[in-house]
Amino acid sequence: MLENTKLWETALNEIELSVSKANFNTWFKDTFILREDGGVVELGVPNLFVKDWLHKKYHSFILKTLRDTAEHIRAVEYIIAPPSKKESVQNILVTHNKQSQELPLGENINKDDNLNPKYTFESFVVGPFNELAHAAAQAIIREPGAIYNPFFIYGNTGHGKTHLLQAVGNHIKHIYRDKKVHYITSEKFTSDLVTSIQTNKIASFKDKFRRFDVLIMDDVQFVSGKDKTQEELFHLFNSLFENNKQIIFSADKHPNFISGLEERLLSRFKQGMVIDIPKPDHESRMAILSAKARFMNISLASDIVSFLASEIEGNIRELEGVLNTISCHLRLKQKDMTLLEIQNLIKNNSKPKKAISIKDLIKIIANFYNIEESAIANKTRRKEVVKPRQIIMYILREDFNISYPTIGEKLGGRDHTTVIHSCEKIKTEIKTNNSLVQEINQIRSLLKSD
């Protein structure tokens, strides 16, 4: 049973990379191998519905994944099995799910250092837009703490900053087994600091972070205006720097333009290497699309890749979103799509190009969800209102590049941090919630035709 458990654990790890979190939890979470005999795998499933769905929608995919792990596998049979037989597999999944809850993306995060093992240099696409940042990162991993310290990269969301940061961390901990690497967002740093103050454990908090050999802090722009956080970060920086520990930061803008930043902390950010990662150029977008399509087992002709790279000029997350949409259609149609079909799909799902007033946007989305326009600006937390409000914030930010403070002001005088949280929540959900993707695409179609 142990060998079968290991086989299915390996297969599940591969399956999770290719399906949404929702689909993984719905169809694969309670499955396990009953036995394997002569290359035939008997896969235990909880009920007839799951059995039929896996056989109809995922059979070829499951068989291929198992064969990639064990070449002798030749067939899969689905057996409805009682829950009592799956305890060993459930233990694996419970451990896996606990790790997945460490960070909001639902990935298989290492609970000790917060690093996502999927973010590696092997999967990082290097192009003219990011080659300087990549070269600096390579220099750092050769001699952590001795060159480009601190390392500060900045750029708009979706340009690959987090991937590069975590790739550095993963590479260092792989090569230097004795070094302690830690990745954290500035918001989590602030939250942990506040908790330590409230529980009288500030000394433990300080000791914890001073023990790290490599500290990676993402989205450092959110320390803006937080005096206590900046004070603690300043002293932590000094302690790590004086002991030749590597410090890496990311932000959405150059440190010079982060408002509410103390001068002494600003000078620390700028004393090492500060590098911009701009929007990817056309050739880089093509390379990124091709690499991610291969990763998702999607076959795209060169003319389709070129078209997508020309049409989608935004960030890497937009490119991933388009590929997710295409992948969904490919699964439904179960055949390759032509360039014309792709063009129509992108046309129907692209962001609106023309200007639209915030008032009109609120009206369209309120009508779409059948709620009163006035409810959007109210302080109510009713579920049927919160979701449309968050989508309004997300579209205003993503499609029209409205500033967070302006969005908050127009939607009932809300704080900009509330707007940031709402936008990030929608960004996270659309990665796994196909229904939400469809709703946003329909809204964008309404905005273009309005």
C-alpha positions as CSV (number, residue, x, y, z in Angstrom):
1,M,0.0,0.0,0.0
2,L,2.9,2.3,0.7
3,E,4.2,2.1,-2.8
4,N,0.8,2.8,-4.3
5,T,0.4,5.7,-1.9
6,K,3.7,7.2,-3.1
7,L,2.7,6.6,-6.8
8,W,-0.6,8.5,-6.3
9,E,0.9,11.2,-4.2
10,T,3.4,11.9,-7.1
11,A,0.5,11.8,-9.6
12,L,-1.6,14.2,-7.5
13,N,1.3,16.7,-7.3
14,E,1.4,16.7,-11.1
15,I,-2.4,16.9,-11.5
16,E,-2.6,19.8,-9.1
17,L,-0.3,21.9,-11.4
18,S,-2.6,21.4,-14.3
19,V,-6.1,21.9,-12.9
20,S,-7.7,24.6,-10.9
21,K,-7.7,24.4,-7.1
22,A,-11.5,24.1,-7.2
23,N,-11.4,21.2,-9.6
24,F,-8.6,19.5,-7.7
25,N,-10.5,19.6,-4.4
26,T,-13.8,18.6,-6.1
27,W,-12.7,15.6,-8.1
28,F,-9.3,14.4,-6.8
29,K,-9.1,15.2,-3.1
30,D,-10.8,12.0,-1.9
31,T,-9.3,9.6,-4.4
32,F,-6.6,7.0,-3.7
33,I,-5.2,3.8,-5.3
34,L,-6.8,0.7,-4.0
35,R,-4.3,-1.6,-5.7
36,E,-2.2,-2.0,-8.8
37,D,-1.9,-5.3,-10.5
38,G,-0.2,-6.1,-13.8
39,G,-0.2,-2.4,-14.8
40,V,-3.9,-1.9,-14.0
41,V,-4.6,0.7,-11.4
42,E,-7.8,0.5,-9.4
43,L,-8.5,4.1,-8.3
44,G,-10.8,4.4,-5.3
45,V,-13.4,7.2,-5.6
46,P,-16.1,8.3,-3.1
47,N,-19.2,8.0,-5.2
48,L,-20.7,7.3,-8.7
49,F,-20.8,10.9,-9.7
50,V,-17.0,11.3,-9.2
51,K,-16.4,8.0,-10.9
52,D,-18.4,9.0,-14.0
53,W,-16.8,12.5,-14.2
54,L,-13.3,11.3,-13.8
55,H,-13.8,8.7,-16.5
56,K,-15.4,11.1,-18.9
57,K,-13.3,14.2,-18.4
58,Y,-10.0,13.2,-16.9
59,H,-9.3,9.6,-17.8
60,S,-6.7,10.2,-20.5
61,F,-5.0,12.8,-18.3
62,I,-4.9,10.6,-15.3
63,L,-3.5,7.6,-17.3
64,K,-0.8,9.8,-18.9
65,T,0.2,11.2,-15.5
66,L,0.5,7.8,-13.9
67,R,2.5,6.5,-16.9
68,D,4.9,9.5,-16.6
69,T,5.6,8.2,-13.1
70,A,5.4,4.5,-13.7
71,E,5.9,3.4,-17.4
72,H,4.3,-0.1,-16.8
73,I,0.9,1.4,-16.0
74,R,-1.5,0.5,-18.9
75,A,-5.0,1.1,-17.6
76,V,-7.1,2.8,-14.9
77,E,-10.3,1.5,-13.4
78,Y,-12.5,3.5,-11.1
79,I,-13.9,1.7,-8.0
80,I,-16.4,3.2,-5.5
81,A,-14.7,2.5,-2.2
82,P,-15.7,3.2,1.4
83,P,-14.0,6.0,3.3
84,S,-12.4,3.6,5.7
85,K,-10.0,2.5,3.0
86,K,-8.5,5.8,2.3
87,E,-6.9,6.8,5.6
88,S,-3.3,6.6,4.4
89,V,-4.0,8.8,1.4
90,Q,-6.0,11.3,3.5
91,N,-3.0,11.7,5.7
92,I,-1.0,12.8,2.7
93,L,-3.7,15.2,1.6
94,V,-4.1,16.7,5.0
95,T,-0.4,17.5,5.2
96,H,-0.5,18.9,1.7
97,N,-3.5,21.1,2.5
98,K,-2.0,22.4,5.6
99,Q,1.0,23.6,3.6
100,S,-1.3,25.1,1.0
101,Q,-3.0,27.3,3.5
102,E,0.2,29.2,4.5
103,L,-0.2,31.8,1.8
104,P,-3.4,32.9,0.0
105,L,-2.5,31.6,-3.4
106,G,-3.3,28.0,-2.4
107,E,0.0,26.7,-3.7
108,N,2.2,24.1,-2.1
109,I,4.1,26.5,0.1
110,N,7.0,25.5,2.3
111,K,5.7,26.3,5.8
112,D,9.2,27.0,7.2
113,D,10.4,29.6,4.7
114,N,7.1,30.5,2.8
115,L,8.8,29.7,-0.5
116,N,6.8,28.2,-3.4
117,P,8.9,25.4,-4.9
118,K,7.3,26.1,-8.3
119,Y,9.1,29.4,-8.6
120,T,12.5,28.4,-10.1
121,F,15.0,29.8,-12.6
122,E,14.2,26.8,-14.8
123,S,10.6,28.1,-15.3
124,F,11.6,31.8,-15.4
125,V,11.5,33.2,-18.9
126,V,14.4,35.7,-19.5
127,G,13.9,38.4,-22.1
128,P,15.2,41.9,-22.9
129,F,12.7,43.3,-20.3
130,N,14.1,41.4,-17.3
131,E,17.6,40.3,-18.3
132,L,19.3,42.8,-16.1
133,A,17.4,41.8,-13.0
134,H,18.0,38.1,-13.9
135,A,21.7,38.7,-14.3
136,A,21.9,40.5,-10.9
137,A,20.0,37.6,-9.3
138,Q,22.5,35.1,-10.7
139,A,25.3,37.2,-9.2
140,I,23.6,37.1,-5.8
141,I,23.2,33.4,-5.7
142,R,26.9,32.9,-6.4
143,E,27.8,34.9,-3.4
144,P,24.9,35.9,-1.1
145,G,25.4,39.0,1.0
146,A,28.6,40.0,-0.8
147,I,27.2,41.7,-3.9
148,Y,24.1,43.8,-4.7
149,N,23.0,44.0,-1.1
150,P,20.3,45.0,-0.7
151,F,18.8,43.9,-4.0
152,F,15.7,46.0,-4.8
153,I,13.5,45.2,-7.8
154,Y,10.4,47.2,-8.8
155,G,7.7,47.2,-11.5
156,N,4.0,47.0,-12.0
157,T,2.1,43.9,-10.9
158,G,2.4,40.8,-13.0
159,H,5.9,41.5,-14.4
160,G,7.4,38.5,-12.6
161,K,9.0,40.1,-9.5
162,T,7.7,37.5,-7.1
163,H,8.8,34.7,-9.3
164,L,12.3,36.1,-9.5
165,L,12.5,36.8,-5.8
166,Q,11.4,33.3,-4.8
167,A,13.6,31.7,-7.5
168,V,16.6,33.3,-5.8
169,G,15.4,32.0,-2.4
170,N,14.8,28.5,-3.7
171,H,18.2,28.3,-5.4
172,I,20.1,29.6,-2.4
173,K,18.5,27.1,0.0
174,H,19.2,24.3,-2.5
175,I,22.9,25.1,-2.9
176,Y,23.7,26.4,0.6
177,R,22.0,23.9,2.9
178,D,23.1,25.7,6.0
179,K,21.6,29.1,5.1
180,K,18.2,30.0,6.5
181,V,16.0,31.7,3.8
182,H,12.7,33.4,4.5
183,Y,10.2,35.0,2.2
184,I,7.5,37.3,3.6
185,T,5.3,40.1,2.3
186,S,5.5,43.5,4.0
187,E,1.9,43.2,5.1
188,K,2.5,39.9,6.8
189,F,5.6,41.4,8.5
190,T,3.5,44.2,9.8
191,S,0.8,41.8,11.0
192,D,3.3,39.6,12.8
193,L,4.9,42.7,14.4
194,V,1.5,43.9,15.7
195,T,0.8,40.5,17.1
196,S,4.1,40.3,18.8
197,I,3.5,43.7,20.5
198,Q,0.0,42.7,21.6
199,T,1.3,39.5,23.1
200,N,4.5,40.9,24.6
201,K,6.7,38.8,22.4
202,I,8.5,41.5,20.5
203,A,11.9,40.1,21.6
204,S,11.1,36.8,20.0
205,F,9.9,38.6,16.9
206,K,13.3,40.4,16.6
207,D,15.3,37.3,17.3
208,K,13.4,35.3,14.7
209,F,14.1,37.6,11.8
210,R,17.7,38.3,12.8
211,R,18.5,34.6,12.5
212,F,17.8,34.5,8.8
213,D,20.7,34.5,6.3
214,V,18.5,35.6,3.4
215,L,15.5,37.8,4.0
216,I,13.1,38.4,1.0
217,M,10.4,41.0,1.5
218,D,7.7,41.4,-1.2
219,D,5.5,44.5,-1.8
220,V,7.5,46.7,0.5
221,Q,5.6,49.7,-0.7
222,F,2.9,48.8,2.0
223,V,5.2,49.9,4.8
224,S,4.3,53.4,3.7
225,G,3.0,55.5,6.6
226,K,3.5,52.7,9.1
227,D,6.0,54.2,11.5
228,K,6.5,51.3,13.9
229,T,6.9,48.8,11.0
230,Q,9.5,51.1,9.3
231,E,11.4,51.5,12.6
232,E,11.6,47.8,13.2
233,L,12.5,47.2,9.5
234,F,15.3,49.8,9.7
235,H,16.9,48.1,12.7
236,L,16.4,44.6,11.2
237,F,18.1,45.8,8.0
238,N,21.1,47.2,9.9
239,S,21.5,43.9,11.8
240,L,21.3,41.7,8.8
241,F,23.5,44.0,6.6
242,E,26.2,44.3,9.2
243,N,26.4,40.5,9.4
244,N,26.6,40.2,5.6
245,K,23.2,38.6,5.3
246,Q,21.4,39.0,1.9
247,I,18.4,41.3,1.8
248,I,16.0,41.4,-1.1
249,F,13.0,43.7,-1.6
250,S,10.4,44.2,-4.2
251,A,7.9,47.1,-4.8
252,D,5.6,48.4,-7.4
253,K,7.6,51.6,-7.8
254,H,11.1,53.0,-7.3
255,P,11.9,53.6,-3.6
256,N,12.1,57.3,-4.4
257,F,8.4,57.4,-5.3
258,I,7.1,55.4,-2.3
259,S,5.3,58.0,-0.3
260,G,5.4,58.1,3.5
261,L,8.8,56.4,3.6
262,E,11.3,57.5,6.2
263,E,14.5,59.0,4.8
264,R,16.7,56.7,6.7
265,L,14.9,53.6,5.3
266,L,14.8,55.1,1.8
267,S,18.6,55.5,1.9
268,R,19.0,51.8,2.9
269,F,16.8,50.6,0.1
270,K,18.9,52.5,-2.5
271,Q,22.4,51.7,-1.2
272,G,22.5,48.4,-3.1
273,M,21.2,47.5,-6.6
274,V,17.9,49.0,-7.7
275,I,16.5,47.5,-10.9
276,D,13.2,48.0,-12.8
277,I,11.3,45.2,-14.5
278,P,9.2,46.9,-17.1
279,K,6.3,45.4,-19.2
280,P,7.5,42.5,-21.3
281,D,8.3,43.2,-25.0
282,H,6.6,41.4,-27.8
283,E,9.3,38.7,-28.2
284,S,9.3,38.1,-24.5
285,R,5.5,37.8,-24.4
286,M,5.8,35.1,-27.2
287,A,8.4,33.2,-25.2
288,I,6.4,33.4,-22.0
289,L,3.2,32.2,-23.8
290,S,5.1,29.3,-25.4
291,A,6.7,28.3,-22.1
292,K,3.5,28.5,-20.1
293,A,1.5,26.7,-22.8
294,R,4.0,23.8,-22.6
295,F,3.6,23.7,-18.9
296,M,-0.2,23.5,-19.2
297,N,0.0,20.9,-21.9
298,I,-1.5,23.2,-24.5
299,S,-0.4,23.0,-28.1
300,L,-0.5,26.4,-29.8
301,A,0.6,27.1,-33.4
302,S,3.2,29.8,-33.9
303,D,0.6,32.2,-35.6
304,I,-1.6,31.9,-32.6
305,V,1.2,32.6,-30.2
306,S,2.2,35.7,-32.3
307,F,-1.4,36.9,-32.3
308,L,-1.8,36.5,-28.6
309,A,1.5,38.3,-27.9
310,S,0.4,41.2,-30.1
311,E,-3.1,41.4,-28.7
312,I,-2.3,41.0,-25.0
313,E,0.2,43.8,-24.2
314,G,-0.3,43.8,-20.5
315,N,1.4,41.8,-17.8
316,I,2.3,38.2,-17.4
317,R,-0.8,37.5,-15.3
318,E,-2.9,38.6,-18.2
319,L,-1.1,36.2,-20.5
320,E,-1.7,33.4,-18.0
321,G,-5.4,34.4,-17.8
322,V,-5.8,34.2,-21.6
323,L,-4.1,30.7,-21.6
324,N,-6.5,29.6,-18.8
325,T,-9.4,30.7,-20.8
326,I,-8.1,28.9,-23.9
327,S,-7.4,25.8,-21.8
328,C,-11.0,25.8,-20.6
329,H,-12.4,26.0,-24.1
330,L,-10.0,23.3,-25.3
331,R,-11.3,21.0,-22.6
332,L,-14.9,21.7,-23.5
333,K,-14.4,21.3,-27.2
334,Q,-11.8,18.5,-26.9
335,K,-10.2,19.6,-30.1
336,D,-7.6,22.2,-31.2
337,M,-8.8,25.8,-31.8
338,T,-8.2,27.7,-35.0
339,L,-6.7,31.2,-35.2
340,L,-10.1,32.6,-36.0
341,E,-11.6,30.9,-33.0
342,I,-8.9,32.3,-30.8
343,Q,-9.4,35.8,-32.3
344,N,-13.1,35.7,-31.5
345,L,-12.4,34.4,-28.0
346,I,-10.0,37.2,-27.3
347,K,-12.2,39.8,-28.8
348,N,-15.1,38.7,-26.5
349,N,-13.0,38.5,-23.4
350,S,-10.5,41.4,-23.8
351,K,-10.6,44.5,-21.6
352,P,-12.6,47.5,-22.8
353,K,-10.6,50.0,-24.7
354,K,-12.8,53.0,-24.6
355,A,-13.2,55.4,-21.6
356,I,-16.2,54.9,-19.3
357,S,-17.3,56.9,-16.2
358,I,-17.1,55.3,-12.8
359,K,-20.8,56.1,-12.5
360,D,-21.7,54.2,-15.7
361,L,-19.5,51.2,-14.6
362,I,-21.3,51.0,-11.3
363,K,-24.6,51.1,-13.1
364,I,-23.7,48.3,-15.5
365,I,-22.4,46.0,-12.8
366,A,-25.2,46.8,-10.4
367,N,-27.7,45.8,-13.1
368,F,-25.7,42.7,-14.0
369,Y,-26.0,41.5,-10.4
370,N,-29.5,42.9,-9.9
371,I,-28.7,45.1,-6.9
372,E,-29.4,48.8,-6.2
373,E,-26.6,51.2,-7.4
374,S,-26.7,53.0,-4.0
375,A,-25.8,49.8,-2.2
376,I,-22.4,49.7,-3.8
377,A,-21.2,52.8,-1.8
378,N,-23.0,51.8,1.5
379,K,-21.1,50.2,4.4
380,T,-23.1,47.0,4.1
381,R,-21.2,43.7,4.2
382,R,-24.0,41.7,2.6
383,K,-22.5,39.0,0.4
384,E,-24.6,39.9,-2.6
385,V,-23.2,43.5,-2.5
386,V,-19.6,42.8,-1.4
387,K,-18.8,40.7,-4.5
388,P,-20.0,43.3,-7.1
389,R,-18.2,46.0,-5.2
390,Q,-14.9,44.1,-5.3
391,I,-15.3,43.4,-9.0
392,I,-15.9,47.1,-9.6
393,M,-12.7,47.9,-7.7
394,Y,-10.8,45.2,-9.6
395,I,-12.0,46.4,-13.1
396,L,-11.3,50.1,-12.3
397,R,-7.8,49.2,-11.2
398,E,-6.9,46.6,-13.8
399,D,-8.7,47.9,-16.9
400,F,-8.6,51.7,-16.4
401,N,-5.6,52.0,-14.1
402,I,-7.5,54.2,-11.6
403,S,-5.5,54.8,-8.4
404,Y,-6.4,52.9,-5.2
405,P,-7.2,56.1,-3.2
406,T,-9.5,57.4,-6.0
407,I,-11.4,54.1,-6.2
408,G,-11.9,54.2,-2.5
409,E,-13.1,57.8,-2.6
410,K,-15.6,57.1,-5.4
411,L,-17.0,54.0,-3.6
412,G,-18.2,55.4,-0.4
413,G,-15.0,57.0,1.0
414,R,-13.2,53.7,1.6
415,D,-9.6,53.5,2.7
416,H,-7.1,52.6,-0.1
417,T,-6.0,49.5,1.8
418,T,-9.5,48.1,1.5
419,V,-9.4,48.6,-2.2
420,I,-6.0,46.9,-2.4
421,H,-7.4,43.9,-0.5
422,S,-10.5,43.7,-2.7
423,C,-8.4,43.8,-5.9
424,E,-6.0,41.1,-4.6
425,K,-8.9,38.9,-3.6
426,I,-10.5,39.0,-7.1
427,K,-7.0,38.4,-8.6
428,T,-6.6,35.3,-6.5
429,E,-10.1,33.9,-7.0
430,I,-10.0,34.2,-10.8
431,K,-7.1,31.8,-10.9
432,T,-9.3,29.0,-9.7
433,N,-12.9,30.1,-10.1
434,N,-14.0,29.7,-13.8
435,S,-17.5,31.0,-13.0
436,L,-16.0,34.3,-11.8
437,V,-13.9,34.5,-14.9
438,Q,-17.0,34.1,-17.1
439,E,-18.9,36.8,-15.1
440,I,-16.0,39.3,-15.5
441,N,-15.7,38.5,-19.2
442,Q,-19.4,39.1,-19.7
443,I,-19.2,42.4,-17.8
444,R,-16.3,43.5,-20.0
445,S,-18.4,42.7,-23.1
446,L,-21.1,44.9,-21.7
447,L,-18.7,47.7,-21.1
448,K,-17.5,47.6,-24.7
449,S,-21.0,47.5,-26.1
450,D,-22.4,50.2,-23.8
